[in-house]
Amino acid sequence: MVSYLWMAALGLIVGLVSGLAGIGGGVLLIPALVMFFGFTQHQAVGTTLAVMVPPVTLAAALEYYRKGYVDLKITLVLTAAILLGSWATARFADHVPEMWLKRLFGLVLLLVSVRFLTAR
């Protein structure tokens, strides 16, 4: 049985890190759901996508916008492209074996981390 108290604590941690560093769903929430709560990779991705519906990030995005850190034109282009791409891949993701999803996810995190660790 899932402890809603632990889920609330996880959500708070992800929200704090997301507001500070702009990461959360993919980098923190998916691994936590898989490693600590026994979700399958498919369940973790689906749940995370559902959580990331605009109201979750709206408060932080509005604050960044208020301070002049949001480019609305780029935001609209990215939103449209992400909407199309995520819809297209979600249509066939259940046909991809969980191990391959985990490996792809790990590879993406590894590449991003190496890039950030070697940045000047």
C-alpha positions as CSV (number, residue, x, y, z in Angstrom):
1,M,0.0,0.0,0.0
2,V,1.3,3.4,-0.9
3,S,1.8,5.8,1.9
4,Y,0.2,9.1,1.0
5,L,2.3,10.9,3.6
6,W,5.5,9.7,1.9
7,M,4.1,10.6,-1.5
8,A,3.3,14.1,-0.2
9,A,6.9,14.4,1.2
10,L,8.2,13.3,-2.2
11,G,6.0,15.8,-4.0
12,L,7.2,18.6,-1.7
13,I,10.9,17.7,-2.3
14,V,10.3,17.6,-6.1
15,G,8.4,20.9,-6.0
16,L,11.2,22.6,-4.0
17,V,14.0,21.3,-6.4
18,S,11.8,22.1,-9.4
19,G,11.2,25.7,-8.4
20,L,14.9,26.2,-7.7
21,A,16.6,24.3,-10.5
22,G,13.9,23.7,-13.1
23,I,14.0,19.9,-12.7
24,G,11.7,17.5,-11.1
25,G,9.5,15.2,-13.0
26,G,11.9,13.3,-15.2
27,V,15.0,13.7,-13.1
28,L,13.6,13.1,-9.6
29,L,10.1,11.9,-9.6
30,I,10.4,9.0,-12.1
31,P,13.4,7.4,-10.3
32,A,11.9,7.9,-6.9
33,L,8.6,6.2,-7.9
34,V,10.5,3.3,-9.4
35,M,13.2,2.8,-6.7
36,F,11.3,3.7,-3.6
37,F,7.6,3.0,-4.4
38,G,7.8,0.0,-6.6
39,F,6.2,1.6,-9.7
40,T,7.0,0.1,-13.1
41,Q,8.8,2.4,-15.5
42,H,5.6,2.7,-17.5
43,Q,3.6,3.6,-14.3
44,A,6.2,6.2,-13.2
45,V,6.3,7.9,-16.6
46,G,2.5,8.0,-16.9
47,T,2.0,9.2,-13.4
48,T,4.7,11.9,-13.8
49,L,3.2,13.1,-17.0
50,A,-0.2,13.4,-15.3
51,V,1.4,15.3,-12.4
52,M,3.1,17.8,-14.7
53,V,-0.1,19.2,-16.1
54,P,0.2,23.0,-16.0
55,P,-1.2,23.8,-12.6
56,V,1.7,22.0,-11.0
57,T,4.3,24.3,-12.5
58,L,2.1,27.3,-13.0
59,A,3.1,29.1,-9.8
60,A,6.8,28.8,-10.4
61,A,6.5,29.7,-14.1
62,L,4.5,32.8,-13.3
63,E,7.1,33.9,-10.8
64,Y,9.9,33.4,-13.4
65,Y,7.7,35.3,-15.9
66,R,7.1,38.2,-13.5
67,K,10.9,38.5,-13.2
68,G,11.4,38.6,-16.9
69,Y,12.9,35.1,-17.3
70,V,10.3,33.6,-19.7
71,D,10.4,34.0,-23.5
72,L,6.7,33.5,-24.4
73,K,7.3,32.9,-28.1
74,I,9.8,30.1,-27.4
75,T,7.5,28.8,-24.7
76,L,4.6,28.5,-27.3
77,V,6.9,26.8,-29.9
78,L,8.3,24.3,-27.3
79,T,4.8,23.6,-25.8
80,A,3.4,22.7,-29.2
81,A,6.4,20.5,-30.2
82,I,6.4,18.8,-26.8
83,L,2.6,18.2,-27.0
84,L,3.0,16.6,-30.4
85,G,6.1,14.5,-29.5
86,S,4.8,13.3,-26.2
87,W,1.4,12.3,-27.7
88,A,3.1,10.4,-30.5
89,T,5.5,8.5,-28.3
90,A,2.8,7.8,-25.6
91,R,0.8,6.0,-28.3
92,F,3.4,3.2,-28.6
93,A,5.3,3.4,-25.3
94,D,3.5,0.4,-23.9
95,H,5.0,-1.7,-26.7
96,V,8.5,-0.9,-25.5
97,P,9.9,-3.3,-22.9
98,E,10.3,-1.8,-19.5
99,M,14.1,-2.6,-19.4
100,W,14.6,-0.6,-22.6
101,L,12.7,2.4,-21.2
102,K,14.9,2.3,-18.1
103,R,18.1,2.0,-20.1
104,L,17.0,4.9,-22.4
105,F,16.1,7.0,-19.3
106,G,19.4,6.2,-17.6
107,L,21.3,7.1,-20.8
108,V,19.6,10.4,-21.2
109,L,20.3,11.3,-17.5
110,L,23.9,10.2,-17.9
111,L,24.4,12.4,-21.0
112,V,22.8,15.4,-19.4
113,S,24.8,14.9,-16.2
114,V,28.2,14.6,-18.0
115,R,27.3,17.7,-20.0
116,F,26.6,19.7,-16.9
117,L,29.5,18.4,-14.9
118,T,31.9,19.4,-17.7
119,A,30.4,22.8,-18.4
120,R,32.4,25.9,-17.9
